[in-house]
Amino acid sequence: MMLNALTLQISHLVTYNRYLRFYPDGTVLSLLAGEEHPPQQIIPLLKPTLKQKGFFIGEWRLEGTTVYITSLTDPTGLTSSSSRYTFQMTLELRSRPTLGRWNRLDMKGYDSVNVETGEATPVSLKHDRPFWFSKVRSYG
């Protein structure tokens, strides 16, 4: 008698949301949070004083329709590599005419930067969707 082995493949889908907040002075806040924290909870907390894993503060500048985010660092120093590496992003600003002007950011690149050498190493991002945004008028 022959028995067939039954193979079970268990997979888990984990969704992360990346939040960006841009300030007029060139400061940008970045937070990578899991799906257990809905946007309604995260948005009011996204301030420079936030102390949470996945939170970074950096600088941004706009050149044409390209947004450059540089020097993203962990302000708490909680990450073991926080003093040796920073991160940078390159995003493309786009419009969706039916929804508004300049309301979409497409991620073009995300790099880990070695502070000592300045060498940028691309970070692989899978299934990355564009950022859709609007001006935050109120948290309530």
C-alpha positions in Angstrom: 0.0 0.0 0.0 1.4 3.4 -1.0 0.5 6.6 0.9 0.8 10.0 -0.8 2.3 12.7 1.4 0.1 15.8 1.8 2.1 18.9 1.7 0.7 22.0 3.3 2.0 25.4 2.2 1.2 28.1 4.7 1.8 31.6 3.7 1.2 34.9 5.5 0.5 38.2 3.8 1.8 41.1 5.9 0.9 44.6 4.7 3.0 47.6 5.7 2.0 51.2 5.1 4.7 53.9 4.6 3.7 57.3 5.7 5.5 60.5 4.7 4.9 64.0 6.1 6.6 66.9 4.4 7.3 70.2 6.2 7.9 73.5 4.4 11.3 73.9 6.0 12.6 70.8 4.2 12.1 68.3 7.0 10.4 65.0 6.1 9.1 62.3 8.5 8.9 58.7 7.3 7.1 55.9 9.2 6.8 52.2 8.1 3.9 50.7 10.2 2.1 47.4 10.0 -1.6 47.0 9.2 -2.4 46.7 12.9 -2.2 50.5 13.1 -4.8 52.1 10.8 -4.1 55.5 9.2 -6.7 57.2 11.5 -4.4 56.2 14.5 -1.1 56.9 12.8 -1.6 60.3 11.2 -2.2 62.3 14.5 1.0 60.7 15.9 3.3 61.5 13.0 5.3 64.3 14.6 9.1 64.8 15.0 8.7 63.7 18.7 7.4 60.2 17.8 9.4 57.3 19.2 8.5 54.2 17.3 10.3 51.5 15.4 10.3 52.3 11.7 10.3 56.0 12.2 12.9 58.2 10.4 13.5 61.9 10.0 15.3 63.3 7.0 15.4 66.2 4.5 13.5 66.7 1.2 13.9 68.8 -1.9 11.9 69.2 -5.1 13.6 69.5 -8.5 11.1 69.7 -11.3 8.7 66.8 -10.6 11.3 64.7 -8.7 11.3 64.6 -4.9 14.6 63.7 -3.3 14.5 62.5 0.3 17.9 62.2 2.0 19.5 61.6 5.3 16.7 59.5 6.7 17.9 58.5 10.2 16.4 56.9 13.3 16.2 59.8 15.7 16.0 57.5 18.7 19.1 55.5 17.9 17.1 52.3 18.6 18.3 50.6 15.4 21.7 49.0 15.9 22.9 50.4 12.5 21.5 53.8 13.0 24.8 55.5 13.3 26.4 53.7 10.3 23.6 54.0 7.7 21.0 56.4 6.5 18.3 56.0 3.8 17.3 58.0 0.8 14.3 57.9 -1.6 13.7 59.2 -5.0 10.1 59.8 -5.9 8.3 61.1 -9.0 5.4 63.6 -8.4 2.5 63.0 -10.7 -1.1 64.2 -11.2 -4.3 62.4 -11.6 -6.6 64.9 -13.3 -9.9 63.5 -12.0 -8.6 63.5 -8.4 -6.5 66.7 -8.2 -3.2 68.2 -9.1 0.1 66.7 -7.9 -1.6 64.1 -5.7 0.6 61.0 -6.4 4.2 60.0 -5.7 5.7 57.1 -7.4 8.7 55.5 -5.7 11.6 55.4 -8.2 14.4 54.3 -5.7 15.1 53.5 -2.1 18.7 53.2 -1.0 20.7 52.4 2.1 23.6 54.8 2.4 26.8 53.9 4.2 27.7 57.1 6.3 31.5 56.4 6.2 31.8 55.8 2.4 28.7 57.5 1.0 28.0 54.3 -1.0 24.3 53.9 -1.8 22.9 50.3 -2.0 19.5 49.9 -3.5 16.9 48.3 -1.2 14.6 45.9 -3.0 10.9 46.9 -2.7 8.3 44.4 -3.9 4.7 45.3 -4.8 5.3 48.9 -4.1 2.3 51.0 -4.8 2.3 54.8 -5.3 1.6 57.3 -2.5 -1.7 59.1 -2.8 -2.0 62.1 -0.7 -3.8 65.2 0.2 -3.2 68.1 2.5 -3.9 67.3 6.2 -6.3 69.9 7.4 -7.3 68.3 10.7 -6.7 65.2 12.7 -10.2 65.1 14.2 
